[in-house]
Amino acid sequence: MNKQILFDFLKNNNIEYKLFKHQPVFKTEDKLIFTQDYGIDTIPGLQSKNLFLKDKNNKFFLVSVAEDKRVDLKALNIILGCGRFSFGKAEELFELLKLTPGSVTPLGLLFDEQKKVNFVLDEDFIKNGTAAFHPLRNDMTVTFDIKSFLTCMKKMEHEPKIIQVPIIASV
């Protein structure tokens, strides 16, 4: 049901995208296995990892980064000027974005009617030019050129804060 609402939204707003169907992917480690077995590596664009976060002041954030990035949450909360982050609860994720864990995507911001979730997009997506996200479920991926994706977010009234998301330094 929600998936159809999303695709109707994209169609009604003339937002171009490409759809790819594949086996369900629950975390980035799974994707590495599916890439070999199901050809997911043929999906163009920067593949995303999406974090649903909450700060100590009960402000919510959805942070989209490249799937291989290890985000430094302490540095991120300093950059964003907010309290210490924790991961949002499954109930909050569903209440605000109609999503379940394993299917987090900025496309769920379509359902954030009260505008409670702040969207942060890693600038790597801008540099790459093509972004890939799950369309509310983890057995499909949609890709957008970055201009179409930013138009989509603007139409959803969730224009992202675009920053270089900090990563944990390798040892």
RAWO-V466868 format. One record per residue. N is the residue number from 1. RES is the residue in three letters. PHI is phi in degrees with one decimal (NA if undefined). PSI is psi as a letter, one per 30 degrees, with the letter a starting at -180 (* if undefined). BURIAL is # if it has 24 or more other ideal C-beta (glycine too) atoms within 12 Angstrom, else .. Layout:
n=N res=RES phi=PHI psi=PSI burial=BURIAL
n=N res=RES phi=PHI psi=PSI burial=BURIAL
This chain:
n=1 res=MET phi=NA psi=e burial=.
n=2 res=ASN phi=-61.4 psi=e burial=.
n=3 res=LYS phi=-60.0 psi=e burial=#
n=4 res=GLN phi=-66.1 psi=e burial=.
n=5 res=ILE phi=-59.9 psi=e burial=.
n=6 res=LEU phi=-62.9 psi=e burial=#
n=7 res=PHE phi=-66.0 psi=e burial=.
n=8 res=ASP phi=-64.7 psi=e burial=.
n=9 res=PHE phi=-59.3 psi=e burial=#
n=10 res=LEU phi=-61.2 psi=e burial=#
n=11 res=LYS phi=-64.9 psi=e burial=.
n=12 res=ASN phi=-64.0 psi=f burial=.
n=13 res=ASN phi=-103.6 psi=g burial=.
n=14 res=ASN phi=53.2 psi=h burial=.
n=15 res=ILE phi=-96.0 psi=j burial=#
n=16 res=GLU phi=-79.6 psi=k burial=.
n=17 res=TYR phi=-156.8 psi=l burial=#
n=18 res=LYS phi=-123.1 psi=k burial=#
n=19 res=LEU phi=-110.4 psi=k burial=.
n=20 res=PHE phi=-127.2 psi=k burial=#
n=21 res=LYS phi=-100.6 psi=k burial=.
n=22 res=HIS phi=-160.0 psi=l burial=#
n=23 res=GLN phi=-66.4 psi=l burial=.
n=24 res=PRO phi=-57.4 psi=k burial=.
n=25 res=VAL phi=-122.6 psi=k burial=#
n=26 res=PHE phi=-100.5 psi=f burial=.
n=27 res=LYS phi=-152.7 psi=l burial=.
n=28 res=THR phi=-60.7 psi=e burial=#
n=29 res=GLU phi=-62.9 psi=e burial=.
n=30 res=ASP phi=-61.9 psi=e burial=.
n=31 res=LYS phi=-59.5 psi=e burial=#
n=32 res=LEU phi=-60.2 psi=e burial=.
n=33 res=ILE phi=-67.8 psi=e burial=.
n=34 res=PHE phi=-65.4 psi=e burial=#
n=35 res=THR phi=-58.2 psi=e burial=.
n=36 res=GLN phi=-69.7 psi=e burial=.
n=37 res=ASP phi=-84.8 psi=f burial=.
n=38 res=TYR phi=-125.9 psi=g burial=.
n=39 res=GLY phi=73.6 psi=g burial=.
n=40 res=ILE phi=-65.4 psi=f burial=#
n=41 res=ASP phi=-66.1 psi=f burial=.
n=42 res=THR phi=-82.9 psi=f burial=.
n=43 res=ILE phi=-73.2 psi=k burial=#
n=44 res=PRO phi=-75.4 psi=l burial=.
n=45 res=GLY phi=95.2 psi=l burial=#
n=46 res=LEU phi=-78.5 psi=j burial=#
n=47 res=GLN phi=-75.8 psi=k burial=#
n=48 res=SER phi=-104.5 psi=l burial=#
n=49 res=LYS phi=-122.0 psi=k burial=#
n=50 res=ASN phi=-125.3 psi=k burial=#
n=51 res=LEU phi=-109.6 psi=k burial=#
n=52 res=PHE phi=-100.0 psi=j burial=#
n=53 res=LEU phi=-118.8 psi=l burial=#
n=54 res=LYS phi=-137.9 psi=k burial=#
n=55 res=ASP phi=-95.5 psi=l burial=#
n=56 res=LYS phi=-66.3 psi=f burial=.
n=57 res=ASN phi=-97.0 psi=g burial=.
n=58 res=ASN phi=63.7 psi=h burial=.
n=59 res=LYS phi=-93.4 psi=k burial=#
n=60 res=PHE phi=-103.8 psi=k burial=#
n=61 res=PHE phi=-137.9 psi=k burial=#
n=62 res=LEU phi=-116.1 psi=j burial=#
n=63 res=VAL phi=-114.6 psi=k burial=#
n=64 res=SER phi=-108.7 psi=k burial=#
n=65 res=VAL phi=-134.9 psi=l burial=#
n=66 res=ALA phi=-60.8 psi=k burial=#
n=67 res=GLU phi=-59.0 psi=f burial=#
n=68 res=ASP phi=-94.8 psi=g burial=.
n=69 res=LYS phi=-81.1 psi=k burial=#
n=70 res=ARG phi=-104.9 psi=j burial=.
n=71 res=VAL phi=-74.9 psi=k burial=#
n=72 res=ASP phi=-88.3 psi=j burial=.
n=73 res=LEU phi=-65.2 psi=e burial=#
n=74 res=LYS phi=-64.9 psi=e burial=.
n=75 res=ALA phi=-68.6 psi=e burial=.
n=76 res=LEU phi=-63.4 psi=e burial=#
n=77 res=ASN phi=-66.8 psi=f burial=#
n=78 res=ILE phi=-68.6 psi=e burial=.
n=79 res=ILE phi=-58.8 psi=e burial=.
n=80 res=LEU phi=-84.8 psi=f burial=#
n=81 res=GLY phi=66.2 psi=h burial=.
n=82 res=CYS phi=-129.1 psi=l burial=#
n=83 res=GLY phi=-74.3 psi=l burial=.
n=84 res=ARG phi=-56.4 psi=k burial=.
n=85 res=PHE phi=-87.5 psi=k burial=#
n=86 res=SER phi=-136.1 psi=l burial=.
n=87 res=PHE phi=-78.0 psi=k burial=.
n=88 res=GLY phi=-65.1 psi=l burial=#
n=89 res=LYS phi=-77.1 psi=l burial=.
n=90 res=ALA phi=-57.4 psi=e burial=.
n=91 res=GLU phi=-65.0 psi=e burial=.
n=92 res=GLU phi=-67.9 psi=e burial=#
n=93 res=LEU phi=-59.0 psi=e burial=#
n=94 res=PHE phi=-70.3 psi=e burial=.
n=95 res=GLU phi=-60.9 psi=e burial=.
n=96 res=LEU phi=-85.3 psi=e burial=#
n=97 res=LEU phi=-121.8 psi=f burial=#
n=98 res=LYS phi=59.6 psi=h burial=#
n=99 res=LEU phi=-118.2 psi=l burial=#
n=100 res=THR phi=-116.3 psi=l burial=#
n=101 res=PRO phi=-54.3 psi=k burial=.
n=102 res=GLY phi=93.0 psi=f burial=.
n=103 res=SER phi=-127.8 psi=g burial=#
n=104 res=VAL phi=-67.0 psi=k burial=#
n=105 res=THR phi=-157.4 psi=k burial=#
n=106 res=PRO phi=-65.0 psi=f burial=#
n=107 res=LEU phi=-67.5 psi=f burial=#
n=108 res=GLY phi=-70.1 psi=f burial=#
n=109 res=LEU phi=-63.6 psi=f burial=#
n=110 res=LEU phi=-55.3 psi=e burial=#
n=111 res=PHE phi=-95.6 psi=f burial=#
n=112 res=ASP phi=-85.1 psi=i burial=#
n=113 res=GLU phi=-65.9 psi=f burial=.
n=114 res=GLN phi=-88.1 psi=g burial=.
n=115 res=LYS phi=55.7 psi=h burial=.
n=116 res=LYS phi=-90.7 psi=f burial=.
n=117 res=VAL phi=-107.8 psi=k burial=#
n=118 res=ASN phi=-89.5 psi=k burial=#
n=119 res=PHE phi=-102.5 psi=k burial=#
n=120 res=VAL phi=-118.8 psi=k burial=#
n=121 res=LEU phi=-116.1 psi=k burial=#
n=122 res=ASP phi=-68.3 psi=k burial=#
n=123 res=GLU phi=-65.7 psi=f burial=.
n=124 res=ASP phi=-59.0 psi=e burial=#
n=125 res=PHE phi=-66.0 psi=e burial=#
n=126 res=ILE phi=-66.2 psi=e burial=.
n=127 res=LYS phi=-63.9 psi=e burial=.
n=128 res=ASN phi=-71.1 psi=e burial=#
n=129 res=GLY phi=93.8 psi=f burial=.
n=130 res=THR phi=-135.7 psi=k burial=#
n=131 res=ALA phi=-120.0 psi=k burial=#
n=132 res=ALA phi=-123.2 psi=k burial=#
n=133 res=PHE phi=-139.5 psi=l burial=#
n=134 res=HIS phi=-73.8 psi=k burial=#
n=135 res=PRO phi=-91.1 psi=i burial=#
n=136 res=LEU phi=77.5 psi=f burial=#
n=137 res=ARG phi=-145.9 psi=l burial=#
n=138 res=ASN phi=-99.3 psi=g burial=#
n=139 res=ASP phi=-109.2 psi=g burial=.
n=140 res=MET phi=-147.7 psi=l burial=#
n=141 res=THR phi=-135.3 psi=k burial=#
n=142 res=VAL phi=-113.3 psi=k burial=#
n=143 res=THR phi=-117.0 psi=k burial=#
n=144 res=PHE phi=-132.7 psi=k burial=#
n=145 res=ASP phi=-70.0 psi=l burial=#
n=146 res=ILE phi=-62.4 psi=e burial=#
n=147 res=LYS phi=-64.1 psi=e burial=.
n=148 res=SER phi=-64.6 psi=e burial=#
n=149 res=PHE phi=-64.7 psi=e burial=#
n=150 res=LEU phi=-65.6 psi=e burial=#
n=151 res=THR phi=-63.0 psi=e burial=.
n=152 res=CYS phi=-58.5 psi=e burial=#
n=153 res=MET phi=-65.8 psi=e burial=#
n=154 res=LYS phi=-64.4 psi=e burial=.
n=155 res=LYS phi=-64.5 psi=f burial=.
n=156 res=MET phi=-81.8 psi=f burial=#
n=157 res=GLU phi=61.9 psi=h burial=.
n=158 res=HIS phi=-137.7 psi=h burial=#
n=159 res=GLU phi=-61.9 psi=k burial=.
n=160 res=PRO phi=-77.6 psi=l burial=#
n=161 res=LYS phi=-86.4 psi=j burial=#
n=162 res=ILE phi=-98.7 psi=j burial=#
n=163 res=ILE phi=-141.7 psi=l burial=#
n=164 res=GLN phi=-82.4 psi=j burial=.
n=165 res=VAL phi=-67.0 psi=k burial=#
n=166 res=PRO phi=-70.4 psi=k burial=#
n=167 res=ILE phi=-115.2 psi=l burial=.
n=168 res=ILE phi=-76.6 psi=k burial=.
n=169 res=ALA phi=-66.4 psi=k burial=.
n=170 res=SER phi=-73.0 psi=k burial=.
n=171 res=VAL phi=-94.9 psi=* burial=.
